[in-house]
Amino acid sequence: MAARSFLLPRWRGRAGGACPFPRWRRRRRAMAVEEPRSLLELSAAAVSRSMGALERDVWALPGHLLRGLLPLLSVFHLERAEAAARRAGLSTQPVWRQLWDDVMKTRPPNAKNITCWRKKFLETFFSNVLHGVLDVSSDRRLSDPHFSPLLHSSPHVSQLTLCNTLQGALELAAEHNQKVLENLAGSLRILKFQHLLSSDQSVRRSLVLLLHRLIHHGSVTQVSMYSWPVPDTVLLVLILSMSAGFCRLGNAITYRSSPCGLCREEEKAQSQESPDKRAEWGCCSEREGSDGKNQAAPAEAEASGCWADAGLNSVLSGPTSPLQNPVSEESSSKVPCDPPSVQGGSSHCISEQLSCQRVLRKKRRRLKPAVGKKRRCLRQSRGPHADPEDLYDFVFTVAREDNSGLFDKNSTTGGENAESWTSLSTGSLCTGHAGCKKRGGSAGIFSLKATKYFRSVSTLELFSIPLTGEMWRTLSNLLSSWVSLENLVLCYNGLDANISCILSGLRALSRHSDCQLRVLRLSDVSSHLPCVELVHCILSAFPRLHTLSVSFDLKTQLEGQMPEGIPSCSEAEIPESCLEQLEIRFPREPLHTAFLLPVLKASKSLQQLSLESATLPGSQELGLLLEALRECNPHLKKMGFYDVNLAQHQKEVLLLLQDPVLQEITFSFCRLFESSTAEFLSEIINAVKRNSSLKSLRLPGNRLGNDRLVALAGIFSEDSSSSLCRLDVSSNCIKPDGLLEFTKKLEGHIQQRGGQIQFTHLCLFQNWLDQDAETAQEALRRLKAVCTVVSDSWDSSQAFADYISVM
């Protein structure tokens, strides 16, 4: 009664006078319906909470017990359980996959291609924790007092994106994350910057430390920058310079008020070498060639131990600069150097890029004495004159030099604000269009005769970052000696007439016998050169390219005019090139085979040609192109036309399909059947049936419809000698009943040939398969028994206008 009287006031005052007891009874009944947890499950849960003490014993458990325990472990112990799971014959991949669904709650792109969910989870986990996106306290499995989330997951990070104000860089460069940075130096391969904003000096210094450790002493091979509408000049040039292997040693690269430990070890190792070798090297050494893979020679500190921490203002006002040495095309790439003096009353031995330079006379190879008295590099401790803006000063040196190749002694370095950047234009190695033209097109770019470089990346990508003329010249100067660079991608950076800077850099780079550049991709809104003429100029400047892609959206703004400093196609000859893949996207420009012919003749190794959005000015133009390809490019295996109107070129289409060398042909949105007859389709089928070398035929966006799709099944008939493996009929107004009819006909041909067929892949993207889901599912089920089918759940209502046009 006492207990009941105690409860009465709790429910008497409720609206309606409802007693809570029935709700409690329902809850108890629901709990009774649930199956009680087994003793094994209860034990596994208890063990997972005490892994700190039981870990060694847990790894010795048999497989059937370990299987029930793995899903209950934290991410830290789950990662440590890999070896024990393998010994027990278990896979942790399903556990990591479920952990992704529980924690990330998103479907990752290309989920079918993910081979290791452990790496995928821990890499994303690291990024989310670093940027404060994920709260580790939100799930018991994400936190453990014995583990650091960043430290534990860092060995699995191969790709990292830093964004906005670079707070992630500030965190990684902090003293308590030194071990995290060491782990990243061994695992990170791709470093991306996205949506960057202006940053203060402390963030820049942290970024310098980060890039120095991850690139110069690490394993990063690719640097990519995305979407930077108003780029910070200092920050951008800093990233580009350090990616190219340049770095300011001294107080910009310090950790806990001391120089970089790895640089110090290299300095110590160099100082222990024989006196003869030190005398041979002197205070600074020549830049070593690339190892052929990715590496420029690793940086080594100066033998005399020059670790001055003074600012760069005094250094840059002197006669030395990493861009100081103008060389003629005949000059040797080996230039001895001696350390010049530095203004300001003190001598400094700075990084390999800023020290010990001598310049060549224009017409002689003997050395030109540096301004000032030569002095031996001395070790110097930090003094009160150290300038906190030395990092800002450094990034401008890569674009600064007067026309004689020496600094103006009276000029000042832009160390205080960004306005000094604009004053450097006349001193750049690449001085714009007129400057590039002044010395015959290539001597306007001078080799970076630095004594020695740090390791640099092999891939540089810039997407949607508008560059000023000064930035283009800076990039050109870096490019001129970036021998380890293998891939360069420049997309929507305001190229326009600044193409002259890129061409100048390529010419200078081509004079290095050990340069590794093989892939160049240029995309922009418009170009001041017609596409084919631009391709001609690029291959003239750098014939060692293997892949060249040129893409522009709008027609040439300066029609009929040539930017200064660029020779016309008639003036520049293309030496025999190494080009294997050529992709050109025309801004609705006419395709003139006569202009493309020199490129084809010089590219004997061409294997893949792609032409997009070109217009054919005459009925004979395509025939002339095919004839030129047969004569000049016997190794061509892939040919593609994209958004090119071929409705009136049926004869040339058939000639391509009959080519005995081509293995892959693409006609994408080429309006093949716009004005054709049924005989043309039959001729296409017969040509493919007789061609035993063709492996892939791609016909997306040509309005095949049901009837033409069914007819294409005849390619695999009993009397066919075709070796076709892949067929792409995406975006072709195909309905479920037409696909089912195609499937039945294909099954009949396979049965007639005794199951002997090489057809393996069918692509069906963006067709109208949603109009009859049941029929579509039956057709897809039967097709998947024959080949691999790639499709999607596309909403066909988006293409209603296209549907009306083929009715």
C-alpha positions in Angstrom: 0.0 0.0 0.0 2.8 2.3 0.8 4.3 1.8 -2.6 1.0 2.2 -4.3 0.2 5.4 -2.4 3.6 6.7 -3.4 2.8 6.2 -7.1 -0.8 7.6 -7.0 0.2 11.3 -7.1 2.4 10.6 -10.2 -0.6 9.6 -12.4 -3.6 11.2 -10.8 -2.8 14.6 -12.0 -2.4 13.5 -15.7 -4.9 14.5 -18.3 -7.5 11.9 -18.7 -6.4 10.1 -15.6 -4.6 7.4 -17.6 -2.5 5.1 -15.6 1.1 4.5 -16.9 1.1 0.8 -15.9 -0.3 -0.4 -19.2 2.5 1.3 -21.1 5.1 -0.3 -18.8 3.5 -3.7 -19.4 3.7 -3.2 -23.2 7.4 -2.3 -22.9 8.1 -5.3 -20.8 6.3 -7.5 -23.3 8.4 -6.1 -26.1 11.6 -6.7 -24.2 10.4 -10.3 -23.5 9.8 -10.9 -27.3 13.4 -10.0 -28.1 15.7 -12.9 -28.0 18.1 -12.8 -25.0 21.8 -12.3 -25.8 23.8 -15.5 -25.6 26.5 -16.0 -23.2 29.0 -15.8 -26.0 27.7 -12.4 -27.1 27.8 -11.1 -23.5 31.3 -12.3 -23.1 32.5 -10.8 -26.3 31.0 -7.4 -25.3 32.8 -7.6 -22.0 36.0 -8.5 -23.6 35.8 -5.7 -26.1 35.5 -3.2 -23.3 38.7 -4.6 -21.6 40.9 -5.0 -24.7 43.7 -2.9 -23.1 44.4 -5.8 -20.6 43.2 -8.8 -22.7 44.5 -7.9 -26.2 47.4 -10.4 -26.3 45.1 -13.2 -25.1 42.3 -12.2 -27.5 44.6 -12.6 -30.6 45.1 -16.2 -29.6 41.4 -17.1 -29.6 40.1 -19.6 -32.1 38.4 -18.4 -35.3 34.8 -19.0 -34.3 35.2 -16.9 -31.1 37.2 -14.2 -32.8 34.5 -13.8 -35.5 31.9 -12.7 -33.0 34.3 -10.4 -31.3 35.6 -8.4 -34.3 32.4 -6.3 -34.9 32.5 -5.1 -31.3 36.1 -3.8 -31.3 37.0 -0.2 -31.6 38.6 0.9 -34.9 42.0 0.9 -33.2 41.9 -2.7 -32.0 40.1 -3.8 -35.2 43.1 -2.5 -37.2 45.5 -4.3 -34.9 43.4 -7.5 -35.3 44.3 -7.9 -39.0 47.2 -10.4 -38.4 45.2 -12.5 -35.9 42.2 -12.6 -38.2 44.4 -13.8 -41.2 45.8 -16.5 -39.0 42.3 -17.6 -38.1 41.2 -17.5 -41.8 38.9 -14.5 -41.3 38.5 -11.3 -43.2 37.8 -8.0 -41.6 36.5 -6.4 -44.8 32.8 -7.0 -43.9 33.4 -5.4 -40.5 35.0 -2.3 -42.0 32.3 -2.1 -44.6 29.6 -2.1 -41.9 31.6 0.4 -39.9 31.6 2.7 -42.9 27.8 2.5 -43.2 27.3 3.1 -39.4 29.8 6.0 -39.1 30.1 7.8 -42.4 26.5 7.2 -43.5 27.2 7.8 -47.1 27.8 5.7 -50.2 31.4 6.4 -51.4 31.9 7.0 -55.1 33.0 4.0 -57.1 32.2 1.7 -54.2 32.4 -1.3 -56.4 36.0 -0.5 -57.1 37.1 -0.3 -53.5 39.3 -3.3 -52.7 40.3 -2.5 -49.1 37.6 -1.1 -46.9 40.0 -0.8 -44.0 42.2 1.7 -45.9 39.1 3.5 -47.2 37.6 3.9 -43.8 40.8 4.9 -41.9 41.8 7.4 -44.7 38.4 9.1 -44.5 38.4 8.9 -40.7 41.8 10.7 -40.6 40.5 13.5 -42.9 37.3 14.0 -41.0 38.9 14.1 -37.6 41.6 16.5 -38.9 39.1 18.9 -40.2 36.7 18.6 -37.3 33.9 17.0 -39.3 33.6 13.8 -37.2 33.1 13.7 -33.5 34.9 10.6 -32.2 32.7 10.6 -29.1 29.6 9.9 -31.2 30.4 6.2 -31.4 32.0 4.0 -28.8 34.1 2.3 -31.5 35.8 5.5 -32.6 37.4 6.5 -29.3 39.9 4.9 -27.0 41.9 6.6 -24.3 45.0 4.5 -25.3 45.0 5.6 -28.9 45.3 8.9 -30.9 42.9 9.0 -33.8 45.3 10.9 -36.1 48.3 8.9 -35.1 46.7 5.5 -35.5 45.1 6.1 -38.9 47.9 8.2 -40.5 49.8 5.1 -41.9 46.8 4.3 -44.0 46.5 7.8 -45.6 47.7 7.9 -49.2 45.6 10.9 -50.3 44.9 14.1 -48.2 42.9 17.2 -49.0 43.6 20.5 -47.2 41.1 23.3 -47.7 39.9 26.7 -46.7 42.2 28.4 -44.2 44.6 25.5 -44.0 43.9 24.7 -40.3 44.7 21.1 -41.1 48.2 22.1 -42.0 48.5 24.1 -38.8 47.4 21.0 -36.8 49.7 18.6 -38.6 52.7 20.9 -38.1 52.1 21.2 -34.4 54.7 19.7 -32.1 52.4 17.1 -30.6 51.7 15.7 -34.1 55.3 15.1 -35.1 54.9 11.4 -35.2 51.7 11.8 -37.4 53.7 13.9 -39.8 56.4 11.2 -40.0 53.8 8.6 -40.7 52.3 10.7 -43.5 55.8 11.2 -45.0 55.9 7.5 -45.6 52.3 6.8 -46.7 51.0 10.0 -48.5 51.2 10.0 -52.3 48.6 12.7 -53.3 48.3 16.1 -51.7 45.3 18.2 -52.7 44.4 21.8 -51.9 40.8 22.9 -52.4 38.9 26.2 -51.9 41.9 27.9 -50.2 41.6 31.3 -48.6 44.2 33.8 -47.6 46.2 32.8 -44.6 48.4 34.5 -42.0 52.1 34.1 -41.5 51.8 31.3 -38.9 49.8 29.2 -41.2 52.3 29.8 -44.0 55.2 28.7 -41.8 53.2 25.5 -40.9 52.6 24.9 -44.5 56.3 25.3 -45.3 57.1 22.7 -42.7 54.4 20.4 -43.9 55.5 20.6 -47.6 59.1 20.2 -46.7 58.5 17.0 -44.8 55.9 15.5 -47.1 57.5 16.4 -50.4 61.2 17.0 -49.9 61.7 14.3 -47.3 58.5 12.3 -48.0 56.7 10.3 -50.7 54.2 12.8 -52.2 54.2 12.4 -55.9 51.2 14.5 -56.9 50.1 18.0 -55.9 46.7 19.2 -57.1 44.9 22.5 -56.5 41.2 23.1 -57.1 38.7 26.0 -57.2 40.6 29.0 -56.0 38.7 32.0 -57.5 41.0 34.6 -56.0 44.3 33.0 -55.3 46.6 34.3 -52.7 49.8 35.1 -54.6 52.2 34.2 -51.8 50.5 31.0 -50.9 50.1 29.8 -54.5 53.7 30.5 -55.5 54.9 29.0 -52.2 53.1 25.7 -53.0 54.3 25.7 -56.6 57.9 26.4 -55.6 58.1 23.8 -52.9 56.4 21.3 -55.2 59.2 21.9 -57.7 61.9 21.2 -55.1 62.7 24.8 -54.0 62.9 25.6 -50.3 64.3 28.2 -48.0 66.4 26.5 -45.3 66.8 28.3 -42.0 64.2 29.7 -39.7 61.4 28.9 -42.2 62.2 25.2 -41.9 62.5 24.6 -38.2 61.0 22.4 -35.6 61.1 23.3 -32.0 63.5 26.2 -32.8 66.0 23.9 -34.6 66.6 23.2 -38.2 65.0 20.2 -40.0 66.4 17.0 -38.5 66.7 15.2 -41.8 68.5 18.1 -43.5 70.8 18.2 -40.5 71.6 14.5 -40.8 72.4 15.0 -44.5 74.6 18.0 -43.6 76.4 15.8 -41.0 76.9 13.0 -43.5 78.3 15.4 -46.1 80.6 17.0 -43.6 82.2 13.6 -42.8 83.2 13.0 -46.4 86.8 13.1 -47.5 88.5 16.5 -47.7 89.1 16.0 -51.4 85.5 15.4 -52.1 84.4 18.4 -50.0 87.0 20.5 -51.9 85.6 19.2 -55.2 82.0 20.1 -54.2 83.0 23.3 -52.5 80.3 25.1 -50.6 77.6 24.0 -52.9 77.0 21.2 -55.4 75.5 20.9 -58.8 72.0 19.7 -59.3 71.8 16.0 -59.8 69.8 14.4 -62.5 66.5 12.7 -61.9 66.6 9.0 -61.1 64.1 8.5 -64.0 61.2 7.8 -61.8 60.1 10.8 -59.9 63.0 12.1 -57.9 65.2 15.0 -58.4 68.3 14.5 -56.3 67.5 14.7 -52.5 68.6 17.9 -50.8 71.8 17.9 -48.9 72.9 20.6 -46.6 76.0 22.5 -47.4 79.2 20.9 -46.2 80.2 23.8 -44.1 77.0 23.6 -42.1 75.4 26.8 -43.2 72.2 27.1 -41.2 71.7 30.8 -41.0 68.4 31.9 -39.8 68.5 35.4 -41.1 65.7 36.6 -43.3 65.7 36.4 -47.0 65.5 40.2 -47.5 69.3 40.5 -47.3 69.8 37.5 -49.5 67.4 38.6 -52.3 68.9 42.1 -52.4 72.2 40.5 -53.3 73.2 39.2 -56.7 72.1 35.6 -56.2 68.8 34.0 -57.2 67.6 30.6 -58.1 66.7 32.1 -61.5 69.9 33.9 -62.0 71.7 32.0 -64.7 70.7 32.8 -68.3 72.1 30.2 -70.6 72.1 30.0 -74.4 70.8 26.9 -76.1 74.4 25.7 -76.7 75.6 26.2 -73.2 76.4 23.3 -71.0 74.0 22.2 -68.2 76.9 21.9 -65.8 78.0 25.2 -64.3 80.5 25.5 -61.5 79.6 27.9 -58.7 81.2 29.8 -55.9 79.5 31.5 -53.0 79.0 35.2 -53.6 78.8 37.7 -50.8 75.5 38.9 -49.5 74.6 42.5 -48.8 74.0 43.6 -45.3 77.4 42.7 -43.9 76.8 39.0 -43.3 77.2 36.0 -45.5 74.6 33.3 -45.6 74.5 29.8 -46.9 70.8 29.3 -47.7 69.0 26.6 -49.6 70.4 24.9 -52.7 68.1 27.1 -54.8 69.3 30.4 -53.4 73.0 29.9 -53.0 76.3 30.0 -54.9 75.3 31.2 -58.3 77.4 32.3 -61.3 76.1 33.5 -64.6 77.3 32.9 -68.2 78.0 35.6 -70.7 75.6 35.7 -73.6 78.1 34.5 -76.2 80.8 32.9 -74.0 80.9 30.1 -71.6 83.4 31.5 -69.2 82.1 32.6 -65.9 81.0 36.1 -65.1 82.2 37.3 -61.7 79.5 37.8 -59.2 78.9 41.2 -57.7 80.7 41.6 -54.4 83.5 39.8 -52.7 83.6 36.0 -52.5 83.4 34.7 -49.0 83.3 31.2 -47.5 79.9 30.2 -46.0 80.1 30.4 -42.2 77.8 28.9 -39.7 75.7 31.7 -38.1 73.3 31.5 -35.3 70.0 33.4 -35.2 70.3 37.0 -34.5 68.0 39.8 -33.7 68.0 40.9 -37.4 66.0 37.8 -38.5 63.0 38.9 -40.5 59.7 37.1 -39.8 58.7 37.9 -43.4 61.5 35.9 -45.0 59.0 33.3 -46.3 57.1 36.0 -48.1 60.3 37.2 -49.7 61.4 33.8 -50.8 58.3 33.0 -53.0 59.0 36.0 -55.2 62.5 35.0 -56.1 61.3 32.4 -58.5 60.0 35.2 -60.8 62.6 37.8 -60.3 65.5 38.7 -62.5 66.5 41.6 -64.7 67.2 41.3 -68.4 70.9 40.7 -67.8 70.3 37.8 -65.5 71.4 39.6 -62.4 69.4 41.4 -59.7 69.4 45.1 -59.7 71.4 46.0 -56.7 69.2 48.9 -56.0 66.0 47.0 -56.2 64.1 45.8 -53.1 62.5 42.5 -52.4 58.8 42.4 -51.9 58.8 41.4 -48.4 56.2 43.6 -47.0 53.1 43.3 -49.1 51.8 41.8 -52.3 52.1 45.0 -54.3 55.8 44.2 -54.8 54.8 41.3 -56.9 53.7 43.6 -59.7 57.2 45.2 -59.8 58.8 41.9 -60.7 57.3 41.5 -64.2 60.3 43.0 -66.0 62.7 40.9 -64.1 61.1 37.6 -64.8 62.9 34.9 -66.7 59.9 34.6 -69.0 59.1 38.2 -69.7 55.9 37.6 -71.5 55.3 37.5 -75.2 57.8 40.1 -76.3 60.4 38.7 -74.0 60.0 35.2 -75.3 60.2 36.5 -78.8 63.2 38.6 -78.1 65.6 35.7 -77.9 64.2 33.5 -80.6 61.4 32.0 -78.6 63.3 29.9 -76.2 66.2 31.9 -74.7 63.8 34.0 -72.8 63.6 31.2 -70.3 66.8 30.6 -68.4 67.7 27.3 -66.7 67.4 27.2 -63.0 71.1 26.8 -62.3 70.7 26.1 -58.6 73.4 24.1 -56.8 71.1 21.4 -55.7 67.4 20.7 -55.5 65.2 18.9 -53.0 63.0 16.1 -54.1 60.0 17.3 -56.2 56.7 15.9 -57.2 56.0 14.2 -60.6 52.5 15.4 -61.1 51.1 18.9 -60.9 47.4 19.7 -61.4 45.8 23.1 -61.4 42.0 23.3 -61.8 39.9 26.5 -61.9 42.6 28.8 -60.5 42.9 32.1 -62.5 46.6 33.0 -62.9 48.0 36.4 -63.6 50.7 37.0 -66.1 53.3 37.1 -63.3 52.0 33.8 -62.0 52.3 32.2 -65.5 55.9 33.5 -65.8 56.7 32.1 -62.4 55.2 28.7 -63.4 57.2 28.9 -66.6 60.5 29.5 -64.7 59.8 26.6 -62.4 58.9 24.4 -65.3 62.1 25.2 -67.1 64.2 22.9 -64.8 61.5 20.7 -63.3 63.1 17.5 -64.6 61.2 15.1 -62.4 57.8 16.4 -63.6 56.0 13.7 -65.5 52.4 15.0 -65.7 51.2 18.6 -66.0 47.5 19.4 -66.0 46.3 23.0 -66.4 42.5 23.4 -66.5 40.7 26.8 -66.7 43.5 28.9 -65.4 43.1 31.9 -67.8 45.7 30.7 -70.3 44.8 32.9 -73.3 48.0 34.6 -74.6 50.0 33.3 -71.7 50.6 30.1 -73.7 53.9 31.8 -74.7 55.1 31.3 -71.1 54.3 27.6 -71.1 56.0 27.1 -74.5 59.1 28.9 -73.3 59.2 26.7 -70.2 58.8 23.6 -72.3 61.7 24.7 -74.6 64.0 25.2 -71.7 62.9 21.9 -70.1 63.5 20.0 -73.3 67.2 20.9 -73.2 67.6 18.7 -70.0 68.4 15.2 -71.2 66.9 13.7 -68.0 63.6 15.5 -68.0 60.6 13.2 -67.4 57.6 15.2 -68.7 55.4 12.8 -70.7 51.8 14.0 -70.2 50.5 17.6 -70.8 46.8 18.5 -70.6 45.6 22.0 -71.3 41.9 23.1 -71.0 40.5 26.6 -70.9 37.7 28.8 -72.0 39.5 30.2 -75.0 42.9 30.3 -76.7 44.7 32.9 -78.7 45.8 30.2 -81.1 43.7 27.7 -83.2 43.8 24.3 -81.6 45.8 22.6 -84.3 48.4 25.4 -84.5 48.7 25.2 -80.7 49.4 21.5 -80.9 52.0 22.2 -83.5 53.8 24.8 -81.3 53.7 22.5 -78.3 55.3 19.6 -80.1 57.9 21.9 -81.7 58.8 23.0 -78.2 58.7 19.6 -76.5 58.7 16.6 -78.9 59.2 14.1 -76.1 55.6 14.2 -75.0 53.7 10.9 -75.0 50.2 12.3 -74.3 48.9 15.7 -75.3 45.4 16.9 -74.7 44.2 20.3 -75.8 40.6 21.5 -75.0 38.9 24.9 -75.4 35.3 26.0 -75.1 35.1 29.1 -77.3 36.5 30.1 -80.6 39.8 31.9 -80.9 39.5 35.5 -79.9 42.3 36.8 -82.0 41.4 35.2 -85.3 44.2 35.3 -87.8 46.6 36.9 -85.2 49.6 35.2 -83.5 50.5 36.2 -79.9 54.0 37.7 -79.7 56.8 35.3 -79.1 55.2 32.3 -80.8 56.4 31.3 -84.3 53.7 30.3 -86.7 53.3 26.7 -87.9 55.0 27.5 -91.1 58.1 28.7 -89.3 58.6 26.1 -86.6 59.4 22.5 -87.7 58.4 19.5 -85.6 61.2 17.1 -85.0 60.2 13.4 -84.8 58.1 13.2 -81.7 57.3 10.4 -79.2 53.6 11.3 -79.2 51.4 8.3 -78.6 48.1 9.9 -77.6 46.6 13.1 -79.1 43.3 14.6 -77.9 41.9 17.8 -79.4 38.6 19.4 -78.4 37.9 22.1 -80.9 35.7 25.1 -79.9 33.6 24.5 -83.1 36.7 25.3 -85.2 37.1 23.8 -88.7 39.4 20.8 -89.0 42.0 21.6 -91.6 43.9 18.4 -92.4 46.6 20.4 -94.1 47.5 22.0 -90.7 47.3 18.7 -88.9 49.4 16.9 -91.4 52.8 18.0 -90.1 51.8 16.8 -86.6 50.8 13.4 -88.0 54.0 13.1 -90.0 56.1 13.8 -87.0 54.2 11.4 -84.7 55.1 8.0 -86.1 54.3 6.4 -82.8 50.8 7.7 -82.6 48.4 5.1 -81.2 45.4 7.0 -80.2 43.7 10.0 -81.8 40.6 11.8 -80.4 38.8 14.7 -82.2 35.9 16.5 -80.5 33.5 19.3 -81.5 35.3 19.9 -84.8 33.5 21.1 -87.9 34.4 19.6 -91.3 34.7 22.5 -93.8 34.5 20.3 -96.9 33.2 16.9 -98.0 36.8 15.8 -98.7 38.4 16.9 -95.4 37.7 13.6 -93.5 38.9 11.5 -96.4 42.1 13.4 -96.5 42.6 12.9 -92.8 42.0 9.1 -93.1 44.5 8.9 -96.0 47.1 10.8 -94.0 46.6 8.5 -91.0 47.1 5.4 -93.1 50.3 6.9 -94.6 51.8 8.5 -91.5 50.6 6.6 -88.5 50.7 2.8 -89.1 50.5 2.0 -85.4 47.2 3.9 -84.8 44.9 1.6 -82.7 42.3 3.9 -81.3 40.3 6.5 -83.2 37.5 8.6 -81.7 35.1 11.3 -83.0 33.0 13.1 -80.4 30.2 15.5 -81.3 31.4 15.7 -84.9 28.6 15.7 -87.5 29.3 12.7 -89.7 25.8 12.4 -91.3 27.2 13.2 -94.7 30.4 11.2 -94.4 29.1 7.6 -94.7 31.8 6.5 -97.0 34.6 7.6 -94.6 32.8 5.9 -91.7 32.8 2.6 -93.5 36.5 3.0 -94.4 37.2 3.4 -90.7 35.3 0.3 -89.8 37.2 -1.7 -92.4 40.6 -0.5 -91.2 42.7 -3.7 -90.5 44.8 -2.0 -87.8 42.3 -0.1 -85.6 41.2 -1.9 -82.5 38.8 0.7 -81.0 36.5 3.1 -82.8 34.3 5.7 -81.2 31.5 7.6 -82.9 29.9 9.6 -80.0 27.0 11.8 -80.8 28.0 12.0 -84.4 24.5 11.8 -85.9 25.4 8.7 -88.0 21.9 7.8 -88.9 20.4 11.2 -89.2 20.0 11.1 -93.0 21.0 7.5 -93.7 19.1 4.6 -95.2 18.7 1.0 -94.1 21.5 0.0 -96.5 23.9 2.1 -94.6 23.2 0.1 -91.4 23.7 -3.1 -93.3 27.0 -1.9 -94.6 28.2 -1.0 -91.1 27.2 -4.5 -89.8 29.0 -6.3 -92.7 32.1 -4.1 -92.3 32.3 -5.0 -88.6 31.6 -8.7 -89.3 34.6 -8.9 -91.7 37.0 -6.9 -89.5 38.8 -9.4 -87.2 41.0 -6.7 -85.6 38.3 -4.5 -84.2 37.8 -5.1 -80.4 35.6 -2.2 -79.3 32.9 -0.3 -81.0 31.3 2.7 -79.2 28.2 4.3 -80.6 26.7 6.4 -77.8 24.2 9.2 -78.7 23.5 8.2 -82.3 19.7 7.4 -81.9 19.8 3.8 -82.8 16.4 3.0 -81.4 15.0 -0.5 -81.0 15.2 -1.6 -84.7 18.8 -0.7 -85.3 19.9 -2.3 -82.0 18.2 -5.6 -82.9 20.0 -5.4 -86.3 23.4 -4.9 -84.6 23.0 -8.4 -83.1 23.8 -9.7 -86.6 27.5 -8.7 -86.0 27.7 -12.0 -83.9 26.0 -14.3 -86.5 27.4 -17.6 -87.5 29.1 -16.3 -90.6 30.9 -13.5 -88.8 34.7 -13.3 -88.3 34.4 -10.4 -85.9 36.4 -10.3 -82.7 34.3 -7.5 -81.1 34.5 -7.7 -77.3 32.8 -4.4 -76.3 29.8 -2.6 -77.6 28.6 0.8 -76.2 25.0 1.8 -77.2 24.4 4.4 -74.4 22.0 7.3 -74.9 20.4 5.6 -78.0 16.6 5.7 -77.2 16.5 2.0 -76.5 13.3 0.6 -74.8 13.0 -2.6 -72.8 11.2 -4.5 -75.5 13.9 -3.7 -78.0 16.6 -4.8 -75.5 14.8 -8.0 -74.9 14.5 -8.7 -78.7 18.3 -8.0 -79.0 19.0 -10.4 -76.2 17.0 -13.2 -77.8 18.7 -12.7 -81.2 22.1 -12.6 -79.5 21.3 -15.9 -77.6 20.3 -17.5 -80.9 23.6 -16.5 -82.6 25.6 -17.8 -79.6 23.8 -21.1 -79.8 24.5 -21.4 -83.5 28.2 -20.9 -82.9 28.3 -23.4 -80.1 28.8 -20.9 -77.4 32.0 -19.6 -79.0 31.8 -15.8 -78.8 34.3 -13.1 -77.7 31.6 -10.6 -76.8 32.2 -9.6 -73.1 30.8 -6.1 -72.4 27.7 -4.2 -73.2 27.2 -0.6 -72.1 23.6 0.7 -71.8 23.8 4.0 -69.9 20.9 6.5 -70.2 18.4 4.5 -72.2 14.7 4.2 -71.6 14.7 1.0 -69.6 12.5 2.5 -66.8 9.4 2.5 -69.1 8.8 -1.2 -68.5 10.8 -2.4 -65.5 9.7 -6.0 -65.6 10.7 -6.4 -69.3 14.0 -4.6 -68.7 14.8 -6.8 -65.7 14.2 -10.0 -67.8 16.4 -8.6 -70.6 19.2 -7.6 -68.2 19.0 -11.0 -66.4 19.4 -12.9 -69.7 22.2 -10.6 -71.0 24.2 -11.0 -67.8 24.4 -14.7 -68.5 26.1 -13.9 -71.8 28.3 -10.8 -71.0 29.0 -8.1 -68.5 26.3 -5.4 -68.6 26.9 -1.8 -67.4 23.7 0.1 -66.9 22.0 2.7 -64.7 18.6 3.7 -63.4 18.2 6.8 -65.6 15.0 8.8 -65.7 13.9 8.7 -69.3 11.5 11.6 -68.8 14.6 13.9 -69.1 14.8 13.0 -72.8 11.2 13.5 -73.9 12.2 15.9 -76.7 14.7 13.3 -78.0 11.9 10.7 -77.9 9.6 12.9 -80.0 12.3 13.3 -82.6 12.6 9.6 -83.3 9.0 8.7 -83.2 
